[in-house]
Amino acid sequence: MKMADTTDLEQIYPRPLSGAEVVNPPPALVPGRVPLTGHYVKLEPQNANEDAAELYEAGHSSEEGLRIWDYMTYGPWTDLSSYKATLRAQSSSFDPIFYTIRSIETGRACGQVSFMDINAQNGVIEIGHIWFGPELQKTPAGTEALFLMLCHAMDDLGYRRMQWRCNSLNERSRQAARRLGFRFEGIFYNHLIFKGKNRDTAWYSILDDEWPEVRRAIASWLEPSNFSSDTISKVSLTEMMENRSDSQRG
């Protein structure tokens, strides 16, 4: 792995723990196909027959929706039938495990997320295949959807490393990772070819001993008292993460 240049907002934190004894190994649990429910959204195990039409609309009915696919390795689709065929394949997968994000307020399916690259014995898991329809973007609901995933993996299932990977050119995804408390680890250059183009992949992680502090920050940010009536937050989650202690990495 060739390490990338760093910036003030995206530093590489050394972690001198190689060779340390693992006193409490992870329980080696695999995520089940169970719903995860929050205040704003519900994550449901993906069902192609029930979800395809609303997800297709969320990702194809506007220019903003179509931009979702710019950095995805697939999409957009020319019609609902071909999209539904993709969702059928996704719904049958054991890794990744796909979830549909459904708004509790409107009842509409408005995005997708998955657990992927599941390594239960070593306690490593990743959130991936993330896309938010326009109604979910830049909202507390979108943050809550990913927080539900983090809590399920780290708290309920006892994972010790949560990963986030994205195209190094996808600044929106990189900012989302930083905002959620993920630490930048470096770049894998020439990592993939997608849609005929080279992709360098940026890697991020949250480790088990960092998670309690990250959890407290996100939970505090999601408190209803942090939002005005138009869902504008009073405190920046990005700033909260930037200001938290760096003592655990370096």
Secondary structure, 3 states (H helix, E strand, C coil): CECCCCECCECCCCCCCCCCCCCCCCCCCCCCCCCEECCCEEEEECCHHHHHHHHHHHHHCCHHHHHHHHCCCCCCCCCHHHHHHHHHHHHCCCCCEEEEEEECCCCCEEEEEEEEEEECCCCEEEEEEEEECCCCCCCHHHHHHHHHHHHHHHHHCCCCEEEEEEECCCHHHHHHHHHCCCEEEEEEEEEEEECCEEEEEEEEEEECCCHHHHHHHHHHHCCHHHECCCCCECCCHHHHHHHCCCCCCC
